[in-house]
Amino acid sequence: MTHVLDPGALSGAIPTVRAPLAPYDDVTRTAAAFRAFLHGLPGVDQVGAEARVATLGTRSIKTTSKAWAIDTAISMVDLTTLEGADTPGRVRSLAAKARQPDPSDPTTPQVAAVCVYGDLAGVAREALGDSGIHVAAVATAFPSGRASRAVKIADVQDAVANGADEIDMVIDRGAFLGGRYLDVYEEVVAVKEACSRPDGGAPAHLKVILETGELVTLDNVRRASWIAMLAGGDFIKTSTGKVNPAATLPVSLVMLEAVRDFRAATGRQVGFKPAGGIRTTKDAIKHLVLINETVGADWLDPDWFRFGASGLLGDLLLQRQKLRTGHYSGPDYVTVD
């Protein structure tokens, strides 16, 4: 197991900043220009956003559509354990559940990924084998993001070396709220570069966590989303799951509108991951409806949408068993995360 935090292991300068895609390739030329661009984005109508998600939340999904939605949601779960007491044994148990979520029904889909701390990425990689399930690792001094850039880069490189093929980074909310938008952008660019592999293999995908519960306004959520996408993030993610509020539907709407508008302008599609507070099948289906109505079916795929959750899978399995057997099972009929 490699640790780039070992003395002398972190070599080379922090990568240089690259320009965003056209037509935005000049917006980061100065801090003032970047501020002008971000504050020139259309403002968010909070009342309108809340009304929109309330309307979509009333959609009734039944029978075959509900069965499809449950299986789709299971296939989009990043099964997560991010506790200080995590052990290799717990990660192996989680990996087993990821591979076979419901041992009583082999037709149950696998989840998309297992998400762990970087030092346990190798354990997850070994346990998942050739299942096709991704290993995601949180990095950049998760969840606070309070560390020097060099330490954050080392954190990412350590996780990638240990077997992570997805990195969930946290932005520097202090820099963002202090108006230092170019600093936030440059850090995401540097982390994206650190996701590359020394052997030339495919780089790890980068999910950029905004921690929307600390961004105060929906306008800030929109600005942070654009910073992450312009800097090369492969996904934008709502939350660490350690701060409330986390993945609210109005926040998800604003972030989905951002990825929609970004693709329309640049031609590059960016994924979206709500995380924190999504615990029930009803919550999951509301998000699937929101995706379909806001960005379309292109995002209804694990390559472009994920649920960051630890407790959601259990409820999805119970609801799936209900559709299959005609009666509700108790929580003892699914494994505990």
Residue frames relative to the residue before (quaternion, step in Angstrom):
aa qw qx qy qz dx dy dz
M 1.0000 0.0000 0.0000 0.0000 0.00 0.00 0.00
T 0.2906 -0.7789 0.5373 0.1424 3.55 -0.75 1.08
H 0.0628 -0.7676 0.6360 0.0479 3.55 -1.11 0.71
V 0.2677 -0.7919 0.5240 0.1632 3.57 -0.40 1.18
L 0.5593 0.5822 -0.4047 0.4295 3.58 1.24 -0.01
D 0.4443 0.6670 -0.4719 0.3674 3.59 1.25 -0.01
P 0.6240 -0.5590 0.3690 0.4025 3.63 -1.03 0.64
G 0.8362 0.1991 -0.1720 0.4812 3.52 -0.92 0.99
A 0.5446 0.6488 -0.4040 0.3453 3.59 1.20 -0.16
L 0.6810 0.4420 -0.2926 0.5052 3.62 1.10 -0.58
S 0.0551 0.8240 -0.5569 0.0886 3.56 -0.30 1.22
G 0.7435 0.4056 -0.2929 0.4438 3.53 -1.25 0.43
A 0.5656 -0.6015 0.4500 0.3403 3.51 -1.25 0.45
I 0.5946 -0.5214 0.4555 0.4087 3.53 -1.29 0.32
P 0.5679 -0.6479 0.3693 0.3483 3.61 -0.78 0.97
T 0.5197 -0.6299 0.4806 0.3197 3.54 -1.18 0.63
V 0.5632 -0.6228 0.4373 0.3220 3.53 -1.24 0.57
R 0.2310 -0.7582 0.5912 0.1490 3.56 -0.98 0.82
A 0.5349 -0.6126 0.4720 0.3404 3.56 -1.27 0.39
P 0.5325 -0.6112 0.4641 0.3570 3.61 -1.11 0.54
L 0.6644 -0.4775 0.3910 0.4214 3.55 -1.34 0.09
A 0.5528 -0.5445 0.5047 0.3786 3.54 -1.29 0.43
P 0.5947 -0.1385 -0.7889 -0.0695 1.61 -2.16 1.30
Y 0.5622 0.6303 -0.3686 0.3884 3.60 1.24 0.32
D 0.3475 0.8031 -0.4457 0.1889 3.58 1.24 0.28
D 0.7263 0.4047 -0.2658 0.4879 3.60 1.20 -0.16
V 0.4892 0.7066 -0.4269 0.2813 3.61 1.21 -0.12
T 0.7093 0.4268 -0.2650 0.4945 3.61 1.18 -0.41
R 0.3330 0.7766 -0.4898 0.2148 3.61 1.18 0.30
T 0.7774 0.0158 -0.0222 0.6284 3.58 1.19 -0.58
A 0.6359 -0.5188 0.3994 0.4086 3.55 -1.26 0.35
A 0.6499 0.5228 -0.3176 0.4511 3.59 1.01 -0.80
A 0.6528 0.5081 -0.3184 0.4629 3.59 0.97 -0.82
F 0.6569 0.5066 -0.3146 0.4613 3.57 0.98 -0.82
R 0.6280 0.5221 -0.3321 0.4720 3.58 0.98 -0.79
A 0.6562 0.5155 -0.3164 0.4512 3.58 0.90 -0.91
F 0.6476 0.5149 -0.3206 0.4612 3.57 0.99 -0.81
L 0.7059 0.4751 -0.2795 0.4448 3.59 0.76 -1.04
H 0.7051 0.4334 -0.2714 0.4912 3.58 0.97 -0.76
G 0.6203 0.5221 -0.3466 0.4718 3.56 1.30 -0.04
L 0.4445 0.6682 -0.4697 0.3678 3.58 1.26 0.00
P 0.6012 -0.5699 0.3979 0.3944 3.62 -1.05 0.61
G 0.4737 -0.6758 0.4871 0.2859 3.57 -0.95 0.84
V 0.4362 -0.6885 0.5203 0.2547 3.55 -1.22 0.56
D 0.3083 -0.7141 0.6020 0.1805 3.55 -0.95 0.96
Q 0.2808 -0.8057 0.4937 0.1683 3.59 -0.07 1.26
V 0.6401 0.5142 -0.3318 0.4645 3.60 0.94 -0.83
G 0.6652 0.5042 -0.3013 0.4609 3.56 0.95 -0.86
A 0.6385 0.5240 -0.3259 0.4600 3.58 1.00 -0.81
E 0.6674 0.4969 -0.3039 0.4640 3.57 0.93 -0.89
A 0.6500 0.5070 -0.3182 0.4681 3.59 1.02 -0.77
R 0.6398 0.5400 -0.3258 0.4392 3.57 1.00 -0.84
V 0.7101 0.4388 -0.2806 0.4738 3.61 0.79 -0.92
A 0.5975 0.5526 -0.3704 0.4478 3.60 1.11 -0.57
T 0.6487 0.5096 -0.3119 0.4715 3.58 1.03 -0.78
L 0.6805 0.4850 -0.2936 0.4642 3.57 0.86 -0.93
G 0.6347 0.5652 -0.3215 0.4174 3.56 1.12 -0.67
T 0.6388 0.5297 -0.3292 0.4505 3.58 1.25 -0.23
R 0.4334 0.7018 -0.4704 0.3138 3.60 1.24 -0.08
S 0.2801 -0.7612 0.5664 0.1461 3.55 -0.94 0.94
I 0.0756 -0.7931 0.6044 -0.0013 3.57 -0.68 1.16
K 0.0372 0.8389 -0.5370 0.0811 3.58 -0.51 1.14
T 0.8694 0.1943 -0.1431 0.4312 3.51 -1.52 0.23
T 0.8596 -0.0020 -0.0092 0.5108 3.59 -0.76 -1.04
S 0.6242 0.5314 -0.3441 0.4578 3.59 1.06 -0.68
K 0.6502 0.5021 -0.3219 0.4708 3.57 1.01 -0.77
A 0.6284 0.5296 -0.3389 0.4580 3.59 0.98 -0.79
W 0.6481 0.5038 -0.3157 0.4760 3.59 0.97 -0.85
A 0.6605 0.5210 -0.3116 0.4418 3.56 0.92 -0.92
I 0.6540 0.5118 -0.3203 0.4559 3.61 0.95 -0.83
D 0.6792 0.4741 -0.3018 0.4720 3.59 0.86 -0.90
T 0.6327 0.5242 -0.3307 0.4642 3.58 1.02 -0.77
A 0.6576 0.5114 -0.3093 0.4587 3.56 0.93 -0.89
I 0.6231 0.5306 -0.3446 0.4598 3.62 0.96 -0.82
S 0.6940 0.4903 -0.2802 0.4465 3.58 0.90 -0.92
M 0.6890 0.4692 -0.2640 0.4852 3.59 1.30 -0.26
V 0.5025 0.6779 -0.4174 0.3373 3.60 1.23 -0.03
D 0.2029 -0.6868 0.6815 0.1506 3.51 -1.16 0.81
L 0.2287 -0.7998 0.5428 0.1154 3.58 -0.10 1.31
T 0.1068 -0.8778 0.4630 -0.0607 3.50 -0.36 1.34
T 0.0819 0.7323 -0.6760 -0.0084 3.51 -1.24 0.66
L 0.0740 0.7985 -0.5832 0.1297 3.54 -0.59 1.24
E 0.3461 0.7252 -0.5062 0.3131 3.53 0.61 1.22
G 0.5887 -0.5888 0.4266 0.3530 3.54 -1.15 0.59
A 0.6932 0.4678 -0.2666 0.4791 3.58 1.18 -0.54
D 0.3473 0.7464 -0.5052 0.2591 3.63 1.19 0.22
T 0.1162 -0.7809 0.6128 0.0343 3.55 -1.10 0.81
P 0.6555 -0.4814 0.3812 0.4397 3.60 -1.21 0.23
G 0.6369 0.5386 -0.3339 0.4391 3.58 1.01 -0.76
R 0.6482 0.5065 -0.3214 0.4691 3.57 0.97 -0.79
V 0.6506 0.5099 -0.3203 0.4628 3.58 0.97 -0.82
R 0.6418 0.5100 -0.3322 0.4664 3.61 0.97 -0.77
S 0.6337 0.5253 -0.3237 0.4666 3.58 1.03 -0.79
L 0.6538 0.5052 -0.3066 0.4725 3.56 0.99 -0.84
A 0.6389 0.5245 -0.3251 0.4594 3.58 1.01 -0.78
A 0.6290 0.5278 -0.3345 0.4625 3.58 1.02 -0.76
K 0.6592 0.4887 -0.3101 0.4801 3.57 1.00 -0.80
A 0.6162 0.5521 -0.3465 0.4421 3.58 1.03 -0.73
R 0.6892 0.4827 -0.2717 0.4671 3.57 1.00 -0.86
Q 0.7965 0.0581 -0.0041 0.6018 3.58 1.02 -0.78
P 0.1802 -0.8478 0.4869 0.1083 3.58 0.35 1.24
D 0.7882 0.1277 -0.0639 0.5986 3.61 1.02 -0.76
P 0.2911 -0.7989 0.4976 0.1713 3.61 -0.13 1.23
S 0.6396 0.5355 -0.3313 0.4409 3.60 1.16 -0.47
D 0.7812 0.2221 -0.1183 0.5714 3.60 1.23 -0.29
P 0.2378 -0.8214 0.5030 0.1253 3.61 -0.09 1.24
T 0.5817 0.5804 -0.3888 0.4167 3.62 1.21 -0.15
T 0.4704 0.6743 -0.4473 0.3521 3.60 1.25 -0.11
P 0.4647 -0.6922 0.4632 0.3005 3.63 -0.79 0.91
Q 0.5034 -0.5841 0.5338 0.3470 3.51 -1.32 0.37
V 0.5016 -0.6069 0.5050 0.3537 3.57 -1.26 0.31
A 0.6384 -0.5606 0.3767 0.3692 3.56 -1.29 0.24
A 0.8166 -0.0685 0.1229 0.5598 3.58 0.87 -0.96
V 0.2791 -0.6725 0.6438 0.2353 3.49 -1.42 0.19
C 0.1608 -0.8106 0.5617 0.0407 3.57 -0.74 1.10
V 0.0683 0.8050 -0.5753 0.1281 3.56 -0.64 1.19
Y 0.6145 -0.4713 0.4404 0.4542 3.55 -1.32 -0.11
G 0.6692 -0.5736 0.3176 0.3496 3.54 -1.15 0.76
D 0.6574 0.5248 -0.3324 0.4264 3.58 0.99 -0.72
L 0.7009 0.4278 -0.2626 0.5067 3.59 1.26 -0.31
A 0.3832 0.7447 -0.4747 0.2708 3.59 1.27 0.09
G 0.6439 0.5330 -0.3293 0.4391 3.58 1.00 -0.75
V 0.6166 0.5332 -0.3362 0.4716 3.58 1.08 -0.74
A 0.6672 0.4944 -0.2978 0.4709 3.57 0.92 -0.92
R 0.6386 0.5391 -0.3290 0.4396 3.59 0.95 -0.88
E 0.6725 0.4901 -0.2917 0.4716 3.58 0.91 -0.92
A 0.6891 0.4950 -0.2883 0.4438 3.59 0.91 -0.91
L 0.6954 0.4720 -0.2780 0.4651 3.59 1.05 -0.70
G 0.2111 -0.8305 0.4974 0.1355 3.56 1.21 -0.42
D 0.7701 -0.3260 0.2671 0.4789 3.55 -0.97 -0.96
S 0.2667 0.8128 -0.4817 0.1904 3.57 1.18 0.55
G 0.4623 -0.6707 0.4579 0.3561 3.58 1.15 -0.53
I 0.5232 0.6139 -0.4154 0.4206 3.57 1.29 -0.06
H 0.4236 -0.7299 0.4842 0.2310 3.56 -0.85 0.97
V 0.2980 -0.6923 0.6197 0.2188 3.52 -1.32 0.42
A 0.0801 -0.7829 0.6168 0.0123 3.56 -0.66 1.17
A 0.0799 -0.7905 0.6066 0.0291 3.56 -1.01 0.81
V 0.3676 -0.6967 0.5659 0.2435 3.55 -1.01 0.81
A 0.0060 -0.8073 0.5878 -0.0509 3.54 -1.07 0.74
T 0.7211 0.4385 -0.3569 0.4004 3.54 -1.46 -0.18
A 0.6747 -0.5204 0.2773 0.4440 3.55 0.85 1.08
F 0.0767 0.8148 -0.5584 0.1359 3.55 0.96 1.01
P 0.6419 -0.2236 -0.7324 -0.0389 1.65 -1.92 1.63
S 0.5744 0.6442 -0.3792 0.3337 3.62 1.17 -0.31
G 0.2836 -0.7617 0.5285 0.2451 3.57 1.01 -0.80
R 0.5160 0.6521 -0.4085 0.3763 3.60 1.26 0.22
A 0.4740 0.6063 -0.5090 0.3855 3.54 -0.05 1.34
S 0.6066 -0.5316 0.4238 0.4121 3.54 -1.24 0.27
R 0.6272 -0.5480 0.3858 0.3968 3.55 -1.19 0.48
A 0.6252 0.5458 -0.3508 0.4337 3.60 0.97 -0.75
V 0.6495 0.5007 -0.3140 0.4785 3.59 0.99 -0.79
K 0.6441 0.5227 -0.3252 0.4541 3.59 0.98 -0.81
I 0.6491 0.5078 -0.3177 0.4688 3.57 0.96 -0.86
A 0.6438 0.5154 -0.3182 0.4676 3.59 0.98 -0.84
D 0.6118 0.5592 -0.3327 0.4499 3.58 1.06 -0.80
V 0.6667 0.4947 -0.2892 0.4767 3.57 0.97 -0.91
Q 0.6795 0.4943 -0.2976 0.4531 3.58 0.84 -0.97
D 0.6092 0.5497 -0.3397 0.4597 3.57 1.09 -0.70
A 0.6792 0.4898 -0.2917 0.4622 3.59 0.89 -0.96
V 0.6500 0.5057 -0.3181 0.4697 3.59 0.97 -0.83
A 0.6556 0.5107 -0.3091 0.4624 3.59 0.95 -0.86
N 0.6872 0.4854 -0.2802 0.4622 3.58 1.10 -0.66
G 0.7110 -0.4898 0.2553 0.4353 3.60 1.23 0.03
A 0.4588 0.6785 -0.4655 0.3354 3.62 1.20 0.06
D 0.1418 -0.7805 0.5989 0.1094 3.57 -0.98 0.79
E 0.7138 0.2425 -0.2379 0.6124 3.55 1.35 0.29
I 0.1510 -0.7759 0.6088 0.0668 3.55 -1.04 0.86
D 0.1530 -0.7588 0.6284 0.0767 3.56 -0.89 1.01
M 0.0645 -0.8178 0.5718 -0.0074 3.59 -0.29 1.28
V 0.3056 -0.7106 0.5930 0.2238 3.57 -1.28 0.35
I 0.4132 -0.6909 0.5264 0.2736 3.56 -1.01 0.78
D 0.5355 -0.5826 0.5026 0.3483 3.54 -1.33 0.30
R 0.2252 -0.8136 0.5219 0.1220 3.57 -0.06 1.30
G 0.5861 0.5718 -0.3736 0.4358 3.58 1.12 -0.56
A 0.6578 0.4891 -0.3042 0.4854 3.57 0.97 -0.86
F 0.6519 0.5185 -0.3247 0.4480 3.58 0.93 -0.84
L 0.7163 0.4472 -0.2644 0.4659 3.58 0.76 -1.02
G 0.6478 0.4935 -0.3133 0.4884 3.57 1.24 -0.38
G 0.5536 -0.6468 0.3708 0.3711 3.56 1.30 0.10
R 0.5128 0.6397 -0.4251 0.3836 3.60 1.25 0.21
Y 0.0338 -0.8667 0.4976 -0.0090 3.53 0.74 1.16
L 0.6490 0.5209 -0.3331 0.4433 3.59 0.95 -0.78
D 0.5993 0.5460 -0.3596 0.4620 3.61 1.09 -0.61
V 0.6457 0.5093 -0.3195 0.4707 3.59 0.96 -0.86
Y 0.6429 0.5311 -0.3100 0.4566 3.56 0.94 -0.92
E 0.6857 0.4956 -0.2897 0.4475 3.57 0.79 -1.02
E 0.6492 0.5165 -0.3296 0.4508 3.58 1.02 -0.73
V 0.6391 0.5055 -0.3354 0.4729 3.59 0.98 -0.76
V 0.6181 0.5369 -0.3417 0.4615 3.59 1.00 -0.78
A 0.6719 0.4996 -0.2977 0.4586 3.59 0.89 -0.93
V 0.6524 0.4998 -0.3157 0.4743 3.59 0.98 -0.81
K 0.6116 0.5445 -0.3461 0.4578 3.58 1.03 -0.78
E 0.6539 0.5012 -0.3090 0.4751 3.58 0.95 -0.84
A 0.6644 0.5163 -0.3016 0.4484 3.59 1.03 -0.78
C 0.5759 0.5887 -0.3740 0.4266 3.60 1.25 -0.22
S 0.5215 0.6288 -0.4229 0.3921 3.60 1.24 -0.14
R 0.3891 -0.7237 0.5289 0.2124 3.56 -1.24 0.51
P 0.5465 -0.6465 0.4202 0.3269 3.59 -0.90 0.87
D 0.6924 0.4835 -0.2848 0.4536 3.60 1.10 -0.64
G 0.5692 -0.6271 0.3699 0.3820 3.57 1.28 0.09
G 0.4276 0.7039 -0.4620 0.3291 3.59 1.25 0.16
A 0.7170 -0.4286 0.3152 0.4503 3.54 -1.32 0.17
P 0.4494 -0.6968 0.4794 0.2876 3.61 -0.82 0.89
A 0.5663 -0.5624 0.4675 0.3801 3.54 -1.23 0.39
H 0.4686 -0.6465 0.5204 0.3026 3.56 -1.09 0.70
L 0.2800 -0.7793 0.5450 0.1313 3.55 -1.03 0.83
K 0.0998 -0.7532 0.6487 0.0438 3.54 -0.85 1.08
V 0.2125 -0.8005 0.5541 0.0837 3.57 -0.71 1.10
I 0.2201 -0.7931 0.5605 0.0916 3.57 -0.52 1.25
L 0.2888 -0.7897 0.5241 0.1356 3.56 -0.70 1.14
E 0.1923 -0.7770 0.5494 0.2398 3.59 1.16 -0.66
T 0.0696 -0.8768 0.4757 0.0099 3.51 0.74 1.22
G 0.5797 0.5986 -0.3765 0.4048 3.60 1.15 -0.49
E 0.7113 0.4147 -0.2517 0.5087 3.58 1.25 -0.36
L 0.5824 0.6219 -0.3627 0.3775 3.60 1.25 -0.06
V 0.4546 -0.7606 0.3699 0.2793 3.56 1.40 0.07
T 0.8365 0.0549 0.0103 0.5451 3.64 0.65 -1.04
L 0.5832 -0.5691 0.4468 0.3692 3.55 -1.27 0.40
D 0.5660 0.5692 -0.3884 0.4526 3.60 1.14 -0.50
N 0.6552 0.4999 -0.3095 0.4744 3.58 0.99 -0.80
V 0.6052 0.5463 -0.3509 0.4605 3.58 1.07 -0.72
R 0.6516 0.5028 -0.3186 0.4702 3.59 0.94 -0.84
R 0.6670 0.5033 -0.3126 0.4518 3.61 0.86 -0.91
A 0.6698 0.4938 -0.3054 0.4628 3.59 0.89 -0.90
S 0.6079 0.5522 -0.3493 0.4511 3.59 1.06 -0.71
W 0.6793 0.4829 -0.2903 0.4702 3.57 0.92 -0.89
I 0.6030 0.5405 -0.3687 0.4564 3.60 0.99 -0.69
A 0.6842 0.5000 -0.2904 0.4445 3.58 0.82 -1.01
M 0.6869 0.4762 -0.2903 0.4661 3.58 0.93 -0.84
L 0.6458 0.5182 -0.3215 0.4595 3.60 0.94 -0.83
A 0.6853 0.4907 -0.2728 0.4638 3.58 1.11 -0.73
G 0.6395 -0.5786 0.3138 0.3973 3.59 1.24 -0.01
G 0.3407 0.7480 -0.5063 0.2611 3.60 1.19 0.26
D 0.3976 -0.7214 0.5178 0.2309 3.58 -1.00 0.83
F 0.7565 0.1100 -0.0620 0.6417 3.56 1.26 -0.57
I 0.1703 -0.7012 0.6617 0.2033 3.51 -1.33 0.29
K 0.1559 -0.8080 0.5682 0.0027 3.52 -0.91 1.04
T 0.5370 -0.6765 0.4025 0.3033 3.57 -0.90 0.90
S 0.8658 -0.0108 0.1640 0.4727 3.52 0.46 -1.25
T 0.5243 -0.5999 0.5041 0.3334 3.50 -1.38 0.22
G 0.4434 -0.6600 0.4746 0.3775 3.57 1.16 -0.59
K 0.6371 0.5306 -0.3169 0.4606 3.58 1.32 -0.03
V 0.7265 0.3580 -0.2082 0.5483 3.60 1.30 -0.15
N 0.1762 -0.7667 0.6077 0.1090 3.58 -1.05 0.77
P 0.5262 -0.2231 -0.8198 0.0359 1.50 -1.98 1.59
A 0.3451 -0.7404 0.5447 0.1897 3.53 -1.23 0.56
A 0.8501 -0.0800 0.0795 0.5144 3.60 -0.57 -1.16
T 0.0150 0.7979 -0.6006 0.0495 3.58 0.15 1.25
L 0.6120 -0.5801 0.3899 0.3700 3.57 -1.15 0.53
P 0.6342 0.5055 -0.3686 0.4543 3.69 0.90 -0.63
V 0.6282 0.5152 -0.3349 0.4772 3.61 1.02 -0.74
S 0.6487 0.5110 -0.3184 0.4655 3.59 0.93 -0.87
L 0.6259 0.5380 -0.3408 0.4501 3.60 0.97 -0.78
V 0.6717 0.4984 -0.3004 0.4584 3.59 0.85 -0.96
M 0.6824 0.4799 -0.2940 0.4664 3.60 0.91 -0.86
L 0.6396 0.5084 -0.3287 0.4738 3.59 1.04 -0.68
E 0.6182 0.5221 -0.3435 0.4767 3.59 1.03 -0.70
A 0.6319 0.5382 -0.3278 0.4512 3.57 1.06 -0.76
V 0.6886 0.4576 -0.3048 0.4728 3.63 0.83 -0.87
R 0.6038 0.5480 -0.3522 0.4595 3.59 1.10 -0.64
D 0.7036 0.4619 -0.2684 0.4686 3.58 0.81 -1.02
F 0.6230 0.5426 -0.3416 0.4480 3.59 1.06 -0.73
R 0.6673 0.4807 -0.3177 0.4720 3.60 0.90 -0.82
A 0.6301 0.5377 -0.3417 0.4439 3.59 0.98 -0.78
A 0.7183 0.4568 -0.2488 0.4619 3.58 1.03 -0.80
T 0.8184 0.2817 -0.1091 0.4889 3.59 0.92 -0.90
G 0.4417 -0.6897 0.4598 0.3432 3.58 1.17 -0.49
R 0.6320 0.5238 -0.3387 0.4599 3.62 1.25 -0.01
Q 0.2834 -0.7651 0.5588 0.1485 3.56 -0.80 1.03
V 0.1307 -0.7758 0.6165 0.0332 3.55 -0.98 0.97
G 0.4236 -0.7201 0.4953 0.2382 3.57 -0.96 0.86
F 0.2586 -0.7538 0.5880 0.1387 3.54 -1.35 0.26
K 0.0273 -0.7997 0.5993 -0.0228 3.56 -0.99 0.92
P 0.1494 -0.7535 0.6332 0.0943 3.60 -0.59 1.11
A 0.0091 0.8052 -0.5909 0.0503 3.58 -0.95 0.85
G 0.7505 0.3663 -0.2924 0.4659 3.54 -1.08 0.80
G 0.8583 0.1350 -0.1170 0.4811 3.55 -0.68 1.12
I 0.5824 0.5422 -0.3940 0.4600 3.61 1.25 0.03
R 0.0624 0.8676 -0.4811 0.1093 3.55 -0.06 1.29
T 0.7736 0.3351 -0.1698 0.5103 3.61 1.12 -0.51
T 0.6498 -0.5001 0.4076 0.4020 3.51 -1.33 0.37
K 0.6183 0.5468 -0.3428 0.4485 3.57 1.01 -0.76
D 0.6298 0.5241 -0.3289 0.4695 3.59 0.98 -0.83
A 0.6737 0.5093 -0.2985 0.4446 3.57 0.88 -0.97
I 0.6753 0.4945 -0.3032 0.4556 3.57 0.88 -0.92
K 0.5999 0.5458 -0.3664 0.4560 3.61 1.04 -0.65
H 0.6596 0.4923 -0.3137 0.4736 3.58 1.00 -0.76
L 0.6396 0.5177 -0.3379 0.4569 3.61 0.97 -0.73
V 0.6261 0.5142 -0.3286 0.4853 3.59 1.04 -0.75
L 0.6462 0.5285 -0.3155 0.4511 3.56 0.94 -0.91
I 0.6376 0.5187 -0.3257 0.4674 3.58 0.98 -0.81
N 0.6867 0.5030 -0.2931 0.4354 3.56 0.75 -1.07
E 0.7264 0.4467 -0.2409 0.4634 3.57 0.95 -0.89
T 0.7330 0.4362 -0.2374 0.4648 3.60 1.12 -0.57
V 0.8263 0.1502 -0.0572 0.5398 3.60 0.81 -0.95
G 0.5276 -0.6700 0.3899 0.3474 3.59 1.20 -0.28
A 0.7441 -0.4660 0.2846 0.3850 3.49 -1.39 0.26
D 0.5068 0.6570 -0.4341 0.3509 3.63 1.14 -0.35
W 0.7161 0.4364 -0.2489 0.4845 3.58 1.11 -0.65
L 0.5591 0.6027 -0.4007 0.4044 3.63 1.22 -0.06
D 0.5331 0.5707 -0.4011 0.4788 3.53 0.74 1.15
P 0.5605 -0.6321 0.4061 0.3483 3.62 -0.95 0.76
D 0.5768 0.5792 -0.3870 0.4267 3.60 1.18 -0.36
W 0.7972 0.2967 -0.1226 0.5113 3.59 1.18 -0.55
F 0.7837 0.1722 -0.1246 0.5837 3.58 1.23 -0.14
R 0.0025 0.7883 -0.6144 0.0347 3.54 -1.00 0.93
F 0.2886 -0.6811 0.6347 0.2233 3.50 -1.35 0.40
G 0.2157 -0.7417 0.6181 0.1457 3.57 -0.83 0.94
A 0.2720 0.7848 -0.4932 0.2585 3.57 -0.19 1.22
S 0.2318 -0.7404 0.6065 0.1739 3.51 -1.26 0.45
G 0.7713 0.3617 -0.1932 0.4868 3.59 1.00 -0.75
L 0.5070 0.6884 -0.4135 0.3131 3.62 1.20 -0.41
L 0.6425 0.5692 -0.3488 0.3762 3.59 0.84 -0.94
G 0.6270 0.5566 -0.3477 0.4197 3.60 0.95 -0.78
D 0.6868 0.4628 -0.2936 0.4773 3.60 0.89 -0.86
L 0.6096 0.5410 -0.3568 0.4566 3.60 1.02 -0.70
L 0.6661 0.5010 -0.3069 0.4595 3.59 0.97 -0.84
L 0.6372 0.5208 -0.3312 0.4616 3.58 1.00 -0.77
Q 0.6705 0.4819 -0.3002 0.4776 3.58 0.95 -0.84
R 0.6239 0.5277 -0.3401 0.4653 3.58 1.08 -0.65
Q 0.6389 0.5134 -0.3206 0.4748 3.59 1.02 -0.80
K 0.6166 0.5488 -0.3445 0.4471 3.59 1.05 -0.74
L 0.6710 0.4841 -0.3043 0.4719 3.59 0.92 -0.87
R 0.6879 0.4975 -0.2821 0.4470 3.59 1.03 -0.77
T 0.8045 0.3049 -0.1330 0.4921 3.59 0.90 -0.93
G 0.4784 -0.6911 0.4273 0.3333 3.58 1.19 -0.39
H 0.7659 0.2370 -0.1882 0.5673 3.60 1.23 0.08
Y 0.5424 -0.6315 0.4544 0.3171 3.52 -1.23 0.54
S 0.2764 -0.7183 0.6137 0.1762 3.53 -1.08 0.78
G 0.5033 -0.6222 0.4938 0.3403 3.54 -1.23 0.37
P 0.6852 -0.4935 0.3382 0.4154 3.59 -1.24 0.27
D 0.5662 0.5975 -0.3887 0.4140 3.61 1.21 -0.34
Y 0.6346 0.5530 -0.3244 0.4315 3.59 1.26 -0.29
V 0.6948 0.3174 -0.2896 0.5767 3.56 1.26 0.27
T 0.5541 -0.6215 0.4319 0.3467 3.55 -1.10 0.61
V 0.4394 -0.6826 0.5221 0.2614 3.54 -1.15 0.64
D 0.4537 -0.6851 0.4967 0.2795 3.60 -0.93 0.91
